[in-house]
């Protein structure tokens, strides 16, 4: 149902600065080290949410309902942070809209309770969530290898024209 090119970046609150990514291989979704190159979604899971999701039983719809319930939670020990990185058309092409429709009444009830009752309100919600800037926990710290690489890229991109490193 979900396109094999689908991927998401995953952060764990108890392992800051250590990104992972979800990718599809055949019928499986695997968790691999490192951030996704071009993710559809970016997630940040606290330990309590991981326990709740691991305990979810039933269909993909039951899992999706639990994920959305956790994303809407006011409890910081359970709240899953989600940023949509892909455009709405790409999410539709990759099968996420079909997945939501197939997810069942519990997911549709959660959506309806928040004003999402069809594709048009869903598109508006995706556009709103996609317009958000990257969260602080997505930006690597300066002292980490990813942070140092990011700082080098930033300096190179903002170097005055004609200047080269190490030259005065």
N, CA, C and O of each residue as an XYZ file, in Angstrom:
672
protein
N       0.817     -1.188      0.000
C       0.000      0.000      0.000
C       0.866      1.259      0.000
O       0.538      2.226     -0.688
N       1.957      1.267      0.753
C       2.860      2.427      0.793
C       3.988      2.205     -0.218
O       4.545      1.112     -0.318
N       4.306      3.244     -0.949
C       5.344      3.212     -1.973
C       6.686      2.811     -1.357
O       7.018      3.272     -0.265
N       7.459      1.967     -2.032
C       8.758      1.561     -1.474
C       9.763      2.708     -1.334
O      10.750      2.573     -0.612
N       9.527      3.832     -2.013
C      10.439      4.984     -1.879
C      10.146      5.798     -0.627
O      10.885      6.729     -0.308
N       9.079      5.460      0.084
C       8.699      6.195      1.294
C       9.768      6.041      2.356
O      10.297      4.951      2.576
N      10.075      7.148      3.009
C      11.062      7.126      4.082
C      10.767      8.251      5.063
O      10.195      9.277      4.695
N      11.158      8.051      6.296
C      10.970      9.057      7.341
C      12.215      9.106      8.213
O      12.887      8.096      8.420
N      12.507     10.287      8.716
C      13.589     10.428      9.682
C      12.986     10.309     11.074
O      11.900     10.824     11.340
N      13.699      9.628     11.952
C      13.213      9.361     13.307
C      14.263      9.809     14.316
O      15.445      9.489     14.194
N      13.804     10.557     15.314
C      14.640     10.932     16.449
C      13.996     10.348     17.702
O      12.775     10.223     17.786
N      14.829      9.997     18.665
C      14.354      9.504     19.947
C      14.768     10.517     21.008
O      15.937     10.892     21.097
N      13.800     10.959     21.815
C      14.078     12.003     22.798
C      15.191     11.595     23.757
O      15.959     12.450     24.199
N      15.296     10.331     24.085
C      16.308      9.866     25.031
C      17.669      9.638     24.355
O      18.625      9.240     25.020
N      17.765      9.889     23.024
C      19.036      9.773     22.293
C      19.203     11.000     21.397
O      19.204     10.875     20.172
N      19.344     12.181     21.998
C      19.402     13.402     21.196
C      20.596     13.406     20.237
O      21.678     12.917     20.562
N      20.368     13.970     19.049
C      21.434     14.086     18.062
C      21.770     12.793     17.356
O      22.760     12.738     16.626
N      20.978     11.747     17.548
C      21.251     10.433     16.958
C      20.095     10.063     16.028
O      19.196      9.326     16.435
N      20.102     10.562     14.781
C      18.969     10.306     13.889
C      18.963      8.890     13.315
O      20.003      8.248     13.171
N      17.774      8.436     12.998
C      17.544      7.145     12.351
C      16.577      7.394     11.211
O      16.036      8.493     11.081
N      16.358      6.395     10.393
C      15.334      6.550      9.362
C      14.600      5.240      9.136
O      15.140      4.147      9.310
N      13.341      5.401      8.741
C      12.504      4.269      8.365
C      12.528      4.164      6.852
O      12.373      5.165      6.152
N      12.722      2.953      6.346
C      12.651      2.746      4.904
C      11.959      1.428      4.609
O      11.994      0.496      5.412
N      11.335      1.368      3.451
C      10.614      0.171      3.039
C      11.550     -0.753      2.273
O      12.305     -0.308      1.408
N      11.496     -2.040      2.596
C      12.185     -3.082      1.832
C      11.211     -4.238      1.711
O      10.944     -4.956      2.675
N      10.689     -4.401      0.508
C       9.667     -5.423      0.310
C       8.428     -5.063      1.100
O       7.903     -3.956      0.984
N       7.965     -6.004      1.903
C       6.780     -5.769      2.730
C       7.130     -5.299      4.132
O       6.253     -5.201      4.990
N       8.398     -5.007      4.373
C       8.835     -4.627      5.710
C       9.236     -3.160      5.769
O       9.676     -2.578      4.778
N       9.075     -2.581      6.942
C       9.599     -1.250      7.226
C      10.733     -1.443      8.220
O      10.545     -2.016      9.293
N      11.904     -0.959      7.851
C      13.096     -1.156      8.676
C      13.554      0.163      9.286
O      13.407      1.223      8.677
N      14.106      0.090     10.484
C      14.702      1.231     11.162
C      16.210      1.124     10.986
O      16.833      0.169     11.449
N      16.793      2.118     10.310
C      18.221      2.114      9.990
C      18.887      3.356     10.571
O      18.228      4.383     10.735
N      20.196      3.286     10.889
C      20.887      4.465     11.418
C      21.018      5.575     10.376
O      21.087      5.312      9.176
N      21.049      6.812     10.853
C      21.228      7.979      9.993
C      19.907      8.580      9.552
O      18.887      7.894      9.487
N      19.938      9.861      9.253
C      18.741     10.569      8.788
C      18.437     10.179      7.343
O      19.345      9.843      6.581
N      17.173     10.222      6.974
C      16.774      9.975      5.591
C      17.222     11.156      4.727
O      17.213     12.303      5.174
N      17.610     10.862      3.495
C      18.052     11.932      2.595
C      16.914     12.876      2.220
O      17.108     14.091      2.168
N      15.737     12.331      1.960
C      14.592     13.132      1.528
C      13.330     12.555      2.165
O      12.538     11.900      1.487
N      13.133     12.798      3.479
C      12.038     12.131      4.185
C      10.659     12.687      3.831
O      10.514     13.839      3.422
N       9.659     11.833      4.000
C       8.276     12.271      3.891
C       7.837     12.902      5.210
O       7.114     13.897      5.222
N       8.280     12.317      6.313
C       7.942     12.780      7.660
C       9.194     12.784      8.520
O      10.166     12.083      8.236
N       9.152     13.591      9.584
C      10.194     13.576     10.611
C       9.463     13.390     11.936
O       8.548     14.145     12.265
N       9.877     12.375     12.691
C       9.239     12.042     13.967
C      10.241     12.197     15.102
O      11.448     12.038     14.915
N       9.713     12.513     16.294
C      10.509     12.460     17.526
C       9.677     11.731     18.574
O       8.601     12.184     18.964
N      10.201     10.592     19.018
C       9.482      9.727     19.946
C      10.080      9.780     21.348
O      11.288      9.607     21.508
N       9.250     10.017     22.369
C       9.720      9.841     23.751
C       9.590      8.355     24.123
O       8.826      7.629     23.487
N      10.320      7.902     25.136
C      10.262      6.477     25.514
C       8.842      5.972     25.792
O       8.508      4.851     25.408
N       8.006      6.772     26.446
C       6.646      6.326     26.750
C       5.834      6.032     25.506
O       5.039      5.092     25.490
N       6.027      6.833     24.453
C       5.301      6.611     23.197
C       5.795      5.334     22.517
O       5.010      4.602     21.914
N       7.080      5.075     22.616
C       7.626      3.853     22.012
C       6.978      2.634     22.657
O       6.595      1.692     21.964
N       6.857      2.651     23.978
C       6.216      1.534     24.682
C       4.771      1.361     24.245
O       4.318      0.239     24.018
N       4.037      2.481     24.125
C       2.628      2.414     23.709
C       2.496      1.886     22.286
O       1.630      1.055     22.012
N       3.342      2.356     21.384
C       3.264      1.896     20.000
C       3.677      0.436     19.871
O       3.109     -0.299     19.063
N       4.661      0.009     20.660
C       5.080     -1.401     20.632
C       3.966     -2.311     21.127
O       3.880     -3.470     20.721
N       3.117     -1.792     22.000
C       2.026     -2.597     22.558
C       0.774     -2.572     21.678
O      -0.167     -3.326     21.927
N       0.751     -1.709     20.645
C      -0.430     -1.606     19.774
C      -0.635     -2.922     19.037
O       0.301     -3.468     18.454
N      -1.831     -3.413     19.067
C      -2.184     -4.679     18.404
C      -3.276     -4.414     17.394
O      -4.044     -3.461     17.528
N      -3.344     -5.255     16.389
C      -4.397     -5.135     15.392
C      -3.829     -4.751     14.042
O      -2.732     -5.164     13.668
N      -4.586     -3.961     13.326
C      -4.250     -3.599     11.950
C      -3.346     -2.370     11.907
O      -3.016     -1.775     12.933
N      -2.959     -2.012     10.684
C      -2.207     -0.771     10.482
C      -3.045      0.419     10.932
O      -2.508      1.423     11.400
N      -4.364      0.303     10.789
C      -5.261      1.363     11.242
C      -5.201      1.558     12.745
O      -5.242      2.688     13.232
N      -5.103      0.452     13.485
C      -4.986      0.548     14.946
C      -3.672      1.226     15.335
O      -3.632      2.043     16.255
N      -2.602      0.875     14.624
C      -1.302      1.495     14.879
C      -1.373      2.994     14.554
O      -0.893      3.821     15.328
N      -1.977      3.340     13.400
C      -2.091      4.748     13.001
C      -2.918      5.532     14.016
O      -2.574      6.665     14.355
N      -3.998      4.940     14.498
C      -4.841      5.612     15.490
C      -4.045      5.883     16.766
O      -4.153      6.961     17.350
N      -3.255      4.914     17.193
C      -2.429      5.103     18.394
C      -1.382      6.193     18.157
O      -1.141      7.019     19.038
N      -0.763      6.203     16.982
C       0.229      7.227     16.650
C      -0.403      8.621     16.675
O       0.175      9.549     17.241
N      -1.584      8.776     16.069
C      -2.251     10.078     16.060
C      -2.683     10.488     17.467
O      -2.600     11.663     17.826
N      -3.141      9.528     18.258
C      -3.517      9.819     19.647
C      -2.307     10.347     20.414
O      -2.418     11.306     21.178
N      -1.156      9.718     20.206
C       0.073     10.157     20.883
C       0.534     11.522     20.361
O       1.035     12.338     21.135
N       0.372     11.775     19.073
C       0.778     13.065     18.506
C      -0.076     14.201     19.062
O       0.384     15.340     19.139
N      -1.300     13.903     19.446
C      -2.212     14.913     19.984
C      -2.170     15.000     21.513
O      -2.856     15.834     22.105
N      -1.375     14.153     22.148
C      -1.314     14.099     23.606
C      -0.696     15.368     24.202
O       0.225     15.953     23.631
N      -1.210     15.774     25.340
C      -0.639     16.896     26.086
C       0.457     16.436     27.049
O       1.162     17.262     27.628
N       0.598     15.133     27.218
C       1.584     14.568     28.132
C       2.954     14.537     27.442
O       3.118     13.811     26.462
N       3.943     15.304     27.924
C       5.255     15.333     27.269
C       5.966     13.976     27.258
O       6.850     13.748     26.431
N       5.588     13.079     28.165
C       6.196     11.747     28.175
C       5.603     10.828     27.115
O       6.118      9.734     26.882
N       4.517     11.270     26.468
C       3.849     10.460     25.447
C       3.764     11.144     24.083
O       3.617     10.467     23.065
N       3.852     12.453     24.048
C       3.596     13.201     22.820
C       4.657     12.952     21.750
O       5.839     13.230     21.957
N       4.222     12.425     20.606
C       5.093     12.216     19.453
C       5.072     13.499     18.624
O       4.007     13.987     18.245
N       6.234     14.026     18.354
C       6.343     15.224     17.513
C       6.435     14.761     16.057
O       7.184     13.841     15.730
N       5.660     15.416     15.196
C       5.649     15.057     13.777
C       5.798     16.329     12.953
O       5.111     17.324     13.182
N       6.716     16.270     11.983
C       6.826     17.341     10.988
C       6.663     16.696      9.625
O       7.310     15.695      9.320
N       5.802     17.271      8.815
C       5.610     16.763      7.458
C       6.638     17.443      6.568
O       6.675     18.670      6.474
N       7.472     16.642      5.916
C       8.541     17.179      5.077
C       8.182     17.135      3.591
O       8.748     17.891      2.802
N       7.258     16.266      3.199
C       6.905     16.090      1.792
C       5.677     16.910      1.425
O       4.879     17.285      2.284
N       5.544     17.178      0.141
C       4.366     17.899     -0.351
C       3.145     16.976     -0.317
O       3.281     15.753     -0.287
N       1.969     17.570     -0.321
C       0.732     16.786     -0.321
C       0.651     15.864     -1.545
O       0.316     14.689     -1.393
N       0.951     16.365     -2.759
C       0.892     15.452     -3.914
C       1.836     14.252     -3.767
O       1.473     13.136     -4.141
N       3.036     14.469     -3.230
C       3.958     13.341     -3.050
C       3.409     12.354     -2.022
O       3.537     11.143     -2.204
N       2.806     12.849     -0.956
C       2.217     11.949      0.041
C       1.095     11.126     -0.575
O       0.965      9.937     -0.284
N       0.280     11.751     -1.428
C      -0.802     11.021     -2.106
C      -0.204      9.973     -3.033
O      -0.630      8.818     -3.011
N       0.783     10.355     -3.853
C       1.421      9.401     -4.780
C       2.044      8.220     -4.044
O       2.049      7.101     -4.556
N       2.564      8.462     -2.858
C       3.231      7.392     -2.110
C       2.267      6.537     -1.295
O       2.703      5.606     -0.618
N       0.976      6.828     -1.343
C      -0.015      5.950     -0.748
C      -0.495      6.293      0.642
O      -1.258      5.528      1.233
N      -0.070      7.421      1.181
C      -0.480      7.759      2.547
C      -1.975      8.063      2.648
O      -2.599      7.725      3.654
N      -2.566      8.697      1.618
C      -4.014      8.975      1.657
C      -4.800      7.667      1.631
O      -5.777      7.516      2.364
N      -4.377      6.714      0.786
C      -5.037      5.396      0.758
C      -4.917      4.705      2.108
O      -5.861      4.066      2.573
N      -3.755      4.835      2.731
C      -3.552      4.218      4.044
C      -4.516      4.812      5.069
O      -5.099      4.079      5.868
N      -4.688      6.132      5.052
C      -5.617      6.766      5.989
C      -7.049      6.315      5.740
O      -7.797      6.061      6.684
N      -7.431      6.216      4.475
C      -8.793      5.773      4.155
C      -9.019      4.322      4.585
O     -10.106      3.960      5.033
N      -7.987      3.507      4.445
C      -8.101      2.095      4.815
C      -7.914      1.873      6.313
O      -8.155      0.774      6.811
N      -7.488      2.901      7.027
C      -7.146      2.753      8.438
C      -8.339      2.456      9.329
O      -8.176      1.915     10.423
N      -9.521      2.799      8.879
C     -10.693      2.436      9.648
C     -11.329      3.584     10.390
O     -10.852      4.718     10.348
N     -12.425      3.271     11.078
C     -13.247      4.308     11.716
C     -12.545      5.048     12.850
O     -12.829      6.225     13.074
N     -11.645      4.397     13.565
C     -10.983      5.073     14.693
C     -10.124      6.239     14.198
O     -10.134      7.317     14.791
N      -9.380      6.020     13.110
C      -8.545      7.094     12.549
C      -9.426      8.194     11.970
O      -9.146      9.378     12.162
N     -10.490      7.812     11.261
C     -11.400      8.819     10.699
C     -12.075      9.624     11.808
O     -12.307     10.822     11.643
N     -12.391      8.990     12.927
C     -13.006      9.703     14.055
C     -12.025     10.709     14.660
O     -12.424     11.814     15.027
N     -10.762     10.342     14.766
C      -9.750     11.275     15.280
C      -9.641     12.465     14.335
O      -9.598     13.610     14.785
N      -9.596     12.209     13.039
C      -9.533     13.289     12.059
C     -10.753     14.192     12.139
O     -10.624     15.416     12.155
N     -11.945     13.589     12.191
C     -13.189     14.369     12.235
C     -13.249     15.241     13.482
O     -13.744     16.367     13.425
N     -12.751     14.737     14.603
C     -12.748     15.518     15.841
C     -11.874     16.763     15.718
O     -12.013     17.706     16.497
N     -10.969     16.761     14.733
C     -10.071     17.907     14.522
C     -10.361     18.599     13.188
O      -9.518     19.329     12.667
N     -11.564     18.364     12.635
C     -11.987     19.069     11.433
C     -11.495     18.508     10.118
O     -11.688     19.127      9.072
N     -10.862     17.343     10.149
C     -10.357     16.736      8.919
C     -11.346     15.647      8.504
O     -11.316     14.531      9.021
N     -12.226     15.998      7.553
C     -13.287     15.073      7.147
C     -13.228     14.728      5.660
O     -14.162     14.123      5.135
N     -12.169     15.093      4.986
C     -12.027     14.783      3.564
C     -10.652     15.200      3.085
O      -9.813     15.643      3.870
N     -10.429     15.054      1.775
C      -9.110     15.368      1.224
C      -8.772     16.855      1.265
O      -7.613     17.214      1.475
N      -9.756     17.723      1.070
C      -9.458     19.163      1.088
C      -8.983     19.621      2.472
O      -7.956     20.294      2.558
N      -9.695     19.281      3.563
C      -9.172     19.666      4.882
C      -7.841     18.967      5.203
O      -6.991     19.537      5.887
N      -7.663     17.739      4.712
C      -6.397     17.032      4.931
C      -5.264     17.771      4.225
O      -4.179     17.929      4.784
N      -5.517     18.223      2.996
C      -4.497     18.967      2.263
C      -4.133     20.251      3.003
O      -2.956     20.597      3.096
N      -5.142     20.967      3.533
C      -4.871     22.196      4.300
C      -4.007     21.891      5.524
O      -3.056     22.615      5.818
N      -4.346     20.816      6.228
C      -3.574     20.433      7.414
C      -2.133     20.097      7.037
O      -1.201     20.526      7.717
N      -1.945     19.341      5.970
C      -0.590     18.993      5.521
C       0.183     20.253      5.171
O       1.347     20.389      5.549
N      -0.446     21.173      4.454
C       0.239     22.421      4.079
C       0.621     23.228      5.313
O       1.701     23.816      5.360
N      -0.259     23.260      6.312
C       0.042     23.990      7.546
C       1.211     23.344      8.291
O       2.134     24.030      8.729
N       1.161     22.022      8.429
C       2.225     21.331      9.158
C       3.541     21.358      8.384
O       4.615     21.357      8.985
N       3.462     21.381      7.076
C       4.668     21.407      6.246
C       5.348     22.769      6.296
O       6.558     22.864      6.086
N       4.583     23.822      6.571
C       5.156     25.170      6.585
C       5.981     25.441      7.845
O       6.658     26.465      7.936
N       5.927     24.542      8.796
C       6.688     24.734     10.033
C       8.179     24.553      9.778
O       8.591     23.723      8.967
N       8.978     25.347     10.486
C      10.427     25.212     10.398
C      10.876     23.934     11.097
O      10.148     23.357     11.905
N      12.082     23.512     10.770
C      12.653     22.367     11.461
C      12.747     22.675     12.947
O      13.047     23.801     13.345
N      12.488     21.666     13.757
C      12.565     21.833     15.207
C      14.030     21.819     15.649
O      14.897     21.308     14.940
N      14.292     22.383     16.821
C      15.670     22.422     17.343
C      16.280     21.037     17.447
O      17.478     20.868     17.221
N      15.451     20.022     17.793
C      15.992     18.671     17.952
C      16.375     18.041     16.615
O      17.015     16.990     16.602
N      16.000     18.655     15.486
C      16.394     18.156     14.172
C      17.737     18.717     13.723
O      18.352     18.186     12.798
N      18.195     19.777     14.365
C      19.417     20.445     13.952
C      20.558     19.920     14.810
O      20.521     20.049     16.034
N      21.581     19.323     14.179
C      22.662     18.722     14.967
C      23.440     19.765     15.755
O      23.641     20.894     15.307
N      23.867     19.355     16.931
C      24.673     20.228     17.791
C      26.030     20.463     17.145
O      26.500     19.641     16.357
N      26.660     21.585     17.478
C      27.938     21.946     16.855
C      29.059     20.957     17.124
O      29.914     20.760     16.260
N      29.083     20.338     18.278
C      30.198     19.457     18.626
C      30.101     18.049     18.046
O      31.059     17.282     18.142
N      28.977     17.696     17.455
C      28.813     16.353     16.898
C      29.375     16.305     15.486
O      29.487     17.350     14.847
N      29.734     15.122     14.972
C      30.229     15.040     13.592
C      29.253     15.643     12.581
O      29.679     16.342     11.663
N      27.952     15.385     12.734
C      26.968     15.967     11.809
C      26.929     17.473     11.969
O      26.768     18.198     10.987
N      27.076     17.956     13.206
C      27.054     19.387     13.452
C      28.262     20.091     12.847
O      28.136     21.186     12.298
N      29.437     19.463     12.947
C      30.639     20.051     12.351
C      30.524     20.088     10.833
O      30.915     21.073     10.206
N      29.992     19.025     10.237
C      29.802     19.001      8.780
C      28.810     20.078      8.364
O      29.006     20.749      7.350
N      27.751     20.245      9.141
C      26.752     21.282      8.844
C      27.386     22.665      8.920
O      27.110     23.518      8.077
N      28.232     22.896      9.922
C      28.896     24.194     10.073
C      29.831     24.465      8.891
O      29.898     25.594      8.405
N      30.561     23.432      8.420
C      31.441     23.610      7.256
C      30.629     23.977      6.015
O      31.015     24.870      5.261
N      29.503     23.289      5.801
C      28.651     23.599      4.635
C      28.120     25.024      4.734
O      28.066     25.739      3.733
N      27.727     25.438      5.936
C      27.204     26.794      6.130
C      28.277     27.833      5.815
O      28.014     28.811      5.114
N      29.494     27.619      6.337
C      30.576     28.568      6.070
C      30.880     28.636      4.580
O      31.074     29.724      4.036
N      30.924     27.480      3.912
C      31.218     27.450      2.474
C      30.134     28.164      1.675
O      30.436     28.855      0.702
N      28.899     28.007      2.069
C      27.785     28.624      1.342
C      27.762     30.137      1.545
O      27.241     30.865      0.700
N      28.316     30.613      2.648
C      28.260     32.043      2.957
C      29.617     32.729      2.815
O      29.798     33.855      3.278
N      30.565     32.052      2.177
C      31.885     32.622      1.939
C      31.773     33.664      0.825
O      31.086     33.420     -0.167
N      32.425     34.806      0.963
C      32.369     35.820     -0.094
C      32.920     35.259     -1.410
O      33.833     34.433     -1.408
N      32.369     35.705     -2.504
C      32.795     35.254     -3.819
C      34.274     35.522     -4.009
O      34.769     36.594     -3.660
N      34.974     34.556     -4.557
C      36.402     34.719     -4.828
C      37.302     34.362     -3.678
O      38.512     34.255     -3.879
N      36.789     34.171     -2.492
C      37.654     33.813     -1.363
C      37.777     32.305     -1.279
O      36.874     31.573     -1.683
N      38.883     31.855     -0.759
C      39.103     30.420     -0.582
C      39.544     30.179      0.858
O      40.138     31.056      1.486
N      39.251     28.986      1.378
C      39.667     28.706      2.747
C      41.179     28.788      2.887
O      41.911     28.379      1.986
N      41.640     29.308      3.994
C      43.068     29.350      4.291
C      43.810     30.501      3.619
O      45.013     30.665      3.822
N      43.115     31.283      2.836
C      43.750     32.428      2.165
C      43.303     33.721      2.813
O      42.152     33.855      3.227
N      44.213     34.667      2.898
C      43.872     35.959      3.491
C      43.819     37.014      2.416
O      43.547     38.179      2.707
